[in-house]
Each structure stands twice: as C-alpha cells, then as structure tokens.
Amino acid sequence: CQPGSHSLPWQRCSQYLPAEEMALANFLADLDRISMPSASAFQGKGIVMSGGAKHVLQALANLDVLRSHRSYLPVEFWHAFELEDAHCEALAASGAVCRQLQVPGVYKGWSTVLPAVMSSSFQHVLWMDTDVTPLMAPDILFETEAYKQNGALFWPDHWSQDCYPFGESSWPNHVALQLLQLKHNKSD
C-alpha cells in the first residue's frame, strides 16, 4: 500500500481491511469453541517453524546452521496434515519435533504461522521462517531488555510478494499494523 514492489493506493488497500478483521474475529471465535490448555502447560523456550513439504529442506538446512551456532533450543515444526512420515523422520533426525496443527481452520500460504505459535508447547516462542538463516545463536534474544520488558520482539518481513495486495509488511500501512492497532516505526 506504499510505493515499492506493489503500488496499490491506500484507498484500494483499505477495502481489504474489513475482510481481514472478519477473518481475525472468526478465528478468535473458533478458538473460544475449542479446549485450550492451561497456562501451566506451556514450558520453557523454543523455536517454532511451520509449513508444508516444500519448507522441510529449508528447515533442515537452518536446523544445521542453528546447531553450528551452538543453539540448543528445542524446535517444533508444525504442519497442516501435509507432511509424510519421511519428512517428520528427517526433521526428527535434525532435532525438531514434527507436530500437526489441531486449531480449526483452512491454512493457505503462510497462514500456519499464528496457529503454530499458539499451539506450541513453549512458554517463550521464537518464530523462525524456514527461509531465515540465523547468523548467530538466536537464544540471546530472550535475554534482551526489550524482550524482558515487553515479552515480544517483532521485525517486519521485507519479502516483496508476501502479502499482495497489502504490500510489504515493513510498509507503514500494512494491514497487520491496522489490525493490531500498531504504529509504524520507520526509524527501526
């Protein structure tokens, strides 16, 4: 919704906001209808990934990189019923637990992210896209003052095709910022 790889004017982009708000409301209503675990069920710190078969190879490569950085955080790889035993066996051999989403919904594209984070067994979650390769052990992020103070850290995804027609998630008028009522910080 800003100049860049997509040049959709805000007036046109904002027409999608009500549909996204309704999708979020429906998702939250579905969550009210399922049994949720108690807060004590969530333990420790860990990394969460998700995706389908095409994401497994990237996940395996990045698990190797994580371990080469001496990061020993446990990893859960969530999928929406599309992985075969061989995929889960390969993930297990690299130290990741293969888990199947149980949260209601139809998961298209990148829509497994939120259900995977919410379904995770970890109290403190580091979401890591399978196409993100850490340059150092990410464990330290949990020890930063920003995380300790806010309980969350967020970075925009600069992938140019991640959210058509909304535009890059780093743009000031991205639909996620509108839904979450967050202000864009262009300096960071």
Residue frames as qw, qx, qy, qz and C-alpha x, y, z in Angstrom:
[[0.000, 0.884, 0.468, 0.000, 0.00, 0.00, 0.00],
 [0.185, -0.860, 0.193, 0.434, 3.02, 2.25, -0.42],
 [0.553, 0.728, -0.372, -0.160, 5.37, 2.78, -3.35],
 [0.408, -0.472, 0.781, 0.039, 7.69, -0.13, -3.94],
 [0.105, -0.061, 0.939, 0.323, 7.22, -3.53, -5.49],
 [0.032, 0.616, 0.777, 0.126, 3.44, -3.01, -5.25],
 [0.033, 0.033, -0.042, 0.998, 1.87, 0.37, -5.80],
 [0.237, -0.582, -0.754, -0.194, -1.65, -0.20, -4.50],
 [0.092, -0.501, 0.111, -0.853, -3.15, 3.08, -3.23],
 [0.059, -0.016, 0.772, -0.633, -4.28, 3.12, 0.43],
 [0.594, 0.119, 0.106, -0.789, -7.92, 3.68, -0.59],
 [0.781, 0.178, -0.500, -0.329, -7.92, 0.41, -2.52],
 [0.391, 0.200, -0.828, 0.348, -5.82, -1.41, 0.06],
 [0.244, -0.098, 0.580, -0.771, -8.11, -0.36, 2.92],
 [0.736, 0.010, -0.218, -0.641, -11.06, -2.07, 1.24],
 [0.696, 0.082, -0.713, 0.034, -9.49, -5.39, 2.29],
 [0.001, 0.311, -0.651, 0.692, -9.29, -4.41, 5.96],
 [0.689, -0.159, 0.218, -0.673, -12.90, -5.31, 6.86],
 [0.911, 0.128, -0.353, -0.172, -12.47, -8.81, 5.38],
 [0.504, 0.311, -0.664, 0.457, -9.23, -9.27, 7.34],
 [0.283, -0.299, 0.491, -0.768, -10.92, -8.02, 10.52],
 [0.851, -0.059, -0.006, -0.522, -13.76, -10.50, 9.97],
 [0.809, 0.231, -0.533, 0.089, -11.27, -13.34, 9.36],
 [0.201, 0.328, -0.666, 0.639, -9.50, -12.46, 12.62],
 [0.545, -0.208, 0.320, -0.747, -12.82, -12.29, 14.51],
 [0.911, 0.057, -0.240, -0.330, -13.88, -15.69, 13.09],
 [0.622, 0.300, -0.648, 0.321, -10.53, -17.20, 14.05],
 [0.065, -0.291, 0.606, -0.737, -10.84, -15.88, 17.61],
 [0.744, -0.109, 0.112, -0.650, -14.43, -17.16, 17.82],
 [0.866, 0.157, -0.469, -0.077, -13.23, -20.61, 16.71],
 [0.353, 0.321, -0.695, 0.538, -10.63, -20.51, 19.47],
 [0.432, -0.264, 0.403, -0.763, -13.38, -19.87, 22.02],
 [0.882, 0.006, -0.083, -0.464, -15.05, -23.13, 20.93],
 [0.810, 0.203, -0.527, 0.156, -12.05, -25.41, 21.43],
 [0.742, -0.654, -0.070, 0.130, -10.47, -26.51, 24.67],
 [0.335, 0.794, -0.369, 0.348, -7.33, -24.57, 25.34],
 [0.738, -0.098, -0.516, 0.423, -4.54, -25.84, 27.57],
 [0.431, -0.874, -0.161, 0.156, -3.89, -24.12, 30.88],
 [0.161, 0.927, -0.319, 0.113, -1.05, -21.62, 31.12],
 [0.554, -0.582, 0.595, -0.013, 0.99, -24.16, 33.11],
 [0.903, 0.251, 0.342, 0.075, 1.02, -26.46, 30.07],
 [0.542, 0.792, -0.132, 0.248, 3.50, -24.14, 28.31],
 [0.761, -0.559, 0.134, 0.300, 7.11, -24.69, 29.33],
 [0.635, -0.304, 0.347, 0.619, 10.50, -23.20, 28.54],
 [0.208, 0.728, -0.253, -0.602, 11.88, -21.54, 25.45],
 [0.631, 0.081, 0.715, 0.291, 11.90, -22.88, 21.92],
 [0.108, 0.321, -0.464, -0.819, 11.82, -22.24, 18.20],
 [0.597, 0.441, 0.615, -0.266, 8.65, -22.74, 16.16],
 [0.069, 0.272, -0.613, -0.738, 8.58, -23.24, 12.39],
 [0.634, 0.359, 0.598, -0.334, 5.75, -24.31, 10.11],
 [0.342, 0.523, -0.460, -0.631, 4.99, -25.17, 6.54],
 [0.932, 0.232, 0.087, -0.264, 4.49, -27.93, 4.06],
 [0.926, 0.015, 0.225, 0.304, 6.77, -30.38, 2.31],
 [0.546, 0.688, 0.003, 0.478, 8.48, -27.63, 0.30],
 [0.201, -0.878, 0.242, -0.360, 9.61, -25.98, 3.57],
 [0.918, -0.383, 0.078, 0.071, 11.22, -29.07, 5.10],
 [0.792, 0.279, -0.044, 0.542, 14.52, -28.83, 3.20],
 [0.094, 0.730, -0.144, 0.662, 14.94, -25.18, 4.23],
 [0.670, -0.665, 0.111, -0.310, 14.11, -26.09, 7.82],
 [0.958, -0.132, 0.001, 0.256, 16.68, -28.90, 7.79],
 [0.569, 0.484, -0.109, 0.656, 19.38, -26.57, 6.48],
 [0.147, -0.724, 0.160, -0.655, 18.59, -23.96, 9.11],
 [0.855, -0.508, 0.017, -0.106, 18.47, -26.53, 11.90],
 [0.862, 0.098, -0.078, 0.492, 22.02, -27.44, 10.90],
 [0.253, 0.612, -0.115, 0.741, 23.01, -23.76, 11.00],
 [0.544, -0.719, 0.031, -0.432, 21.34, -23.30, 14.41],
 [0.924, -0.359, 0.011, 0.133, 23.27, -26.20, 15.87],
 [0.704, 0.321, -0.087, 0.628, 26.54, -24.96, 14.30],
 [0.027, -0.677, 0.138, -0.723, 25.96, -21.71, 16.25],
 [0.268, -0.021, -0.821, 0.503, 25.59, -23.83, 19.40],
 [0.513, -0.150, 0.107, -0.838, 21.90, -23.05, 19.77],
 [0.146, -0.044, -0.987, 0.055, 20.26, -25.96, 21.52],
 [0.485, 0.104, 0.274, -0.824, 16.77, -24.52, 21.79],
 [0.432, 0.240, 0.869, 0.002, 14.16, -27.20, 21.13],
 [0.226, 0.210, -0.410, -0.858, 12.37, -26.86, 17.79],
 [0.511, 0.388, 0.723, -0.256, 8.80, -27.69, 16.80],
 [0.080, 0.125, -0.584, -0.798, 7.88, -27.88, 13.11],
 [0.464, 0.377, 0.605, -0.526, 4.11, -27.56, 12.64],
 [0.078, 0.043, -0.710, -0.698, 2.20, -28.60, 9.53],
 [0.606, 0.169, 0.218, -0.747, -1.41, -28.79, 8.42],
 [0.837, 0.122, 0.492, -0.205, -1.66, -32.52, 7.61],
 [0.685, 0.689, -0.169, -0.167, 0.55, -32.35, 4.51],
 [0.025, 0.667, -0.744, 0.014, 3.81, -33.93, 5.67],
 [0.906, 0.049, -0.398, -0.135, 4.62, -37.60, 5.22],
 [0.855, -0.500, 0.028, 0.138, 6.46, -39.82, 7.70],
 [0.768, 0.210, 0.020, 0.605, 9.74, -39.34, 5.80],
 [0.092, 0.752, -0.028, 0.653, 9.54, -35.57, 6.28],
 [0.601, -0.733, 0.083, -0.307, 8.95, -35.92, 10.02],
 [0.934, -0.201, 0.023, 0.294, 11.73, -38.52, 10.33],
 [0.574, 0.444, -0.036, 0.687, 14.20, -36.15, 8.65],
 [0.191, -0.780, 0.070, -0.592, 13.13, -33.31, 10.95],
 [0.823, -0.560, 0.038, -0.089, 13.47, -35.57, 13.99],
 [0.877, 0.062, -0.032, 0.475, 16.97, -36.63, 12.89],
 [0.338, 0.500, -0.076, 0.794, 17.88, -32.92, 12.91],
 [0.233, -0.144, -0.607, 0.746, 16.38, -32.36, 16.34],
 [0.353, -0.067, -0.031, -0.933, 12.93, -30.97, 15.53],
 [0.310, 0.265, 0.858, -0.312, 9.63, -32.37, 16.72],
 [0.152, -0.162, -0.625, -0.748, 7.10, -32.71, 13.91],
 [0.181, 0.344, 0.697, -0.602, 3.64, -31.59, 15.06],
 [0.027, 0.429, 0.720, 0.545, 0.26, -31.47, 13.31],
 [0.185, -0.136, 0.134, -0.964, -1.99, -28.43, 13.74],
 [0.082, -0.414, -0.899, 0.120, -5.22, -29.07, 15.62],
 [0.126, 0.441, 0.241, -0.855, -6.55, -25.48, 15.62],
 [0.531, 0.588, 0.610, -0.031, -9.62, -25.27, 13.36],
 [0.186, 0.806, -0.145, -0.542, -9.25, -23.59, 10.01],
 [0.830, 0.476, 0.182, 0.226, -8.05, -23.88, 6.46],
 [0.442, -0.701, 0.257, 0.497, -4.38, -23.00, 6.13],
 [0.687, 0.660, 0.169, 0.253, -3.36, -21.42, 2.85],
 [0.365, 0.774, -0.224, 0.467, 0.03, -19.89, 2.12],
 [0.295, 0.326, -0.601, 0.667, 1.62, -18.57, 5.29],
 [0.556, -0.506, -0.054, -0.657, -1.49, -18.94, 7.44],
 [0.839, -0.234, -0.473, 0.132, 0.04, -21.70, 9.58],
 [0.324, 0.412, -0.421, 0.740, 2.22, -19.16, 11.42],
 [0.386, -0.435, 0.268, -0.768, -0.22, -17.93, 14.07],
 [0.912, -0.237, -0.109, -0.317, -1.81, -21.34, 14.78],
 [0.805, 0.175, -0.444, 0.351, 1.67, -22.89, 15.07],
 [0.136, 0.411, -0.453, 0.779, 2.83, -20.27, 17.58],
 [0.592, -0.361, 0.163, -0.702, -0.41, -20.61, 19.55],
 [0.956, -0.086, -0.203, -0.194, -0.25, -24.42, 19.51],
 [0.488, 0.489, -0.611, 0.386, 3.38, -24.60, 20.57],
 [0.758, -0.461, -0.436, 0.149, 4.27, -26.18, 23.88],
 [0.512, 0.096, -0.259, 0.813, 6.73, -23.38, 24.67],
 [0.202, -0.808, -0.397, 0.386, 6.09, -20.55, 27.11],
 [0.037, -0.780, 0.245, 0.574, 8.61, -18.37, 25.24],
 [0.772, 0.420, 0.451, 0.152, 8.50, -18.74, 21.45],
 [0.075, -0.560, 0.428, 0.705, 10.92, -17.68, 18.77],
 [0.754, 0.552, 0.323, -0.149, 9.07, -17.88, 15.46],
 [0.223, -0.529, 0.587, 0.571, 11.51, -18.57, 12.64],
 [0.745, 0.544, -0.075, -0.378, 10.51, -18.72, 8.99],
 [0.910, -0.038, 0.339, 0.235, 12.17, -21.65, 7.27],
 [0.632, 0.619, 0.103, 0.455, 13.77, -19.25, 4.78],
 [0.154, -0.926, 0.237, -0.252, 15.52, -17.22, 7.51],
 [0.843, 0.087, -0.367, 0.385, 19.07, -18.26, 8.30],
 [0.458, -0.887, -0.003, 0.064, 20.41, -17.01, 11.64],
 [0.497, 0.694, -0.372, 0.363, 23.90, -15.50, 11.63],
 [0.046, 0.378, -0.729, 0.569, 24.33, -16.26, 15.33],
 [0.221, -0.309, -0.905, 0.191, 22.59, -18.26, 18.04],
 [0.237, -0.547, -0.295, -0.747, 19.17, -16.61, 18.46],
 [0.568, -0.452, -0.642, 0.248, 18.91, -17.75, 22.11],
 [0.316, -0.118, -0.259, 0.905, 20.21, -14.36, 23.22],
 [0.193, -0.404, -0.354, -0.821, 17.03, -12.64, 22.00],
 [0.594, -0.581, -0.542, -0.123, 15.17, -13.99, 25.03],
 [0.602, -0.405, -0.318, 0.609, 17.70, -12.24, 27.28],
 [0.223, 0.366, 0.126, 0.895, 17.41, -8.75, 25.76],
 [0.046, 0.235, 0.471, -0.849, 15.92, -5.94, 27.83],
 [0.428, 0.082, -0.294, -0.851, 13.32, -5.31, 25.10],
 [0.569, -0.138, -0.769, -0.256, 12.05, -8.90, 25.34],
 [0.316, -0.224, -0.753, 0.532, 12.12, -8.91, 29.14],
 [0.132, 0.202, 0.247, -0.939, 10.19, -5.63, 29.24],
 [0.530, 0.211, -0.192, -0.799, 7.63, -6.35, 26.51],
 [0.672, 0.010, 0.715, -0.194, 7.50, -10.13, 26.27],
 [0.730, 0.538, 0.409, 0.100, 7.74, -9.91, 22.48],
 [0.179, -0.541, 0.405, 0.715, 10.04, -8.73, 19.69],
 [0.668, 0.591, 0.450, -0.044, 8.89, -8.15, 16.11],
 [0.194, -0.410, 0.472, 0.756, 10.68, -7.45, 12.85],
 [0.654, 0.543, 0.058, -0.524, 8.95, -6.71, 9.54],
 [0.730, 0.094, 0.607, 0.299, 9.30, -9.17, 6.72],
 [0.090, 0.656, -0.262, -0.702, 10.83, -7.40, 3.73],
 [0.382, 0.134, 0.844, 0.353, 9.82, -10.05, 1.20],
 [0.161, 0.193, -0.211, -0.945, 8.25, -8.15, -1.68],
 [0.482, -0.114, -0.627, -0.602, 5.49, -10.63, -2.54],
 [0.117, -0.045, -0.903, 0.411, 4.47, -11.72, 0.93],
 [0.124, 0.457, 0.675, -0.566, 1.16, -10.02, 1.23],
 [0.126, -0.053, -0.465, -0.875, -0.34, -8.95, -2.08],
 [0.308, 0.732, 0.212, 0.570, -2.45, -6.88, -2.27],
 [0.456, -0.863, -0.175, 0.129, -1.38, -5.37, 1.05],
 [0.322, 0.836, -0.344, 0.282, 2.28, -4.80, 0.16],
 [0.555, 0.245, -0.649, 0.459, 5.39, -5.46, 2.14],
 [0.597, -0.646, -0.469, 0.074, 4.86, -5.93, 5.86],
 [0.501, -0.254, -0.170, 0.810, 7.52, -3.30, 6.51],
 [0.057, 0.440, 0.320, 0.837, 5.35, -0.62, 4.91],
 [0.106, -0.066, 0.428, -0.895, 3.54, 1.93, 7.11],
 [0.629, 0.025, 0.041, -0.776, 0.04, 0.94, 6.02],
 [0.302, 0.092, -0.942, -0.116, 0.40, -2.83, 6.16],
 [0.641, -0.401, -0.399, -0.518, -2.88, -4.49, 7.14],
 [0.689, -0.248, -0.597, 0.327, -1.28, -6.22, 10.18],
 [0.215, 0.034, -0.324, 0.921, -0.43, -2.84, 11.69],
 [0.410, -0.270, -0.182, -0.852, -4.02, -1.73, 11.17],
 [0.742, -0.309, -0.551, -0.225, -5.49, -4.91, 12.69],
 [0.678, -0.264, -0.497, 0.473, -3.20, -4.81, 15.71],
 [0.137, -0.968, -0.158, -0.136, -3.52, -1.02, 16.08],
 [0.705, -0.382, 0.100, 0.589, 0.23, -0.56, 16.00],
 [0.198, 0.939, -0.111, -0.260, 2.13, 2.47, 14.79],
 [0.845, 0.410, -0.039, 0.341, 4.79, 2.08, 12.12],
 [0.445, -0.796, 0.217, 0.349, 8.32, 2.97, 13.26],
 [0.716, 0.688, -0.066, 0.097, 10.24, 3.96, 10.14],
 [0.004, 0.834, -0.529, 0.156, 13.47, 4.55, 12.06],
 [0.470, -0.381, 0.783, -0.142, 13.74, 0.91, 13.17]]
